Amino acid sequence: MRSVLILAVDTSSPAGSLAVVKGTRTIGTVAAWTAELYSSRMFRQLEFLLRELSLRMDDFDLFTVANGPGSFTGLRVGLTAVKGWAEVYGKPIAAVSTLEAVAVQSPSGAARVVSVLDARRGQLYFALYHRATSLTNGALALEGREQVGAPAELFRQLESGLGNGDVTIATPVPELVDVTLSRCETGRAIPRQGRFRIEQVSSTLAPYIGRLGLSHAAQGRLTDPLQLDANYIRPSDAEVRWKVSTGS
């Protein structure tokens, strides 16, 4: 049987990317860190990728997309596009967490990986994953829930609940995490050496979203256009303003 052909989309951050994955092999990627709106650049980049690989949209077997956390506007663009493609071409969708796409890049093979992303507003997105022996190839499984909070909150969790055994921090923004830990360290802090280390991973997430989407599909974790939704973790600015104005 031929390998599954996947189109992967990540519009969760300014480092947005598209990838074409065949089975577990990435055969094409387009990525750019730019302020240009996704609504204009994504389709131009997609056209370039398809042309370079001599592919058509109806060639794909599966669409995979980052569903958050990340930019509210960016995520909506990516999710809306994938919903439309899935409806037009009758193909399934696999939604993938951006934090999982970061964690899966960890090269250390550590038993526990903390995935960290910049959430802006002085906050971080983060989640703890462990290598589950019940899953194939030591795949990562989410432990607890994905969170957003001030850098000090991440530090508190490293100091307490995450302090059982070695921990690797995987992030595209190691300088942000390093500064955070430097500011927060106390006499009770986890020592830098031997207990955890910071690993820089790629901010180009689409290839990893494609591979994780294939894994999700194999487990039956698929969705359809009506069910596909974003995982923002925190409320949008509009929601916050509405709650303040209504006193709710």
Summary of the structure (lengths in Angstrom):
residues: 248
radius of gyration: 18.6
end to end distance: 55.2
largest distance: 58.8
contacts: 800
relative contact order: 0.19
helix: 36%
strand: 27%
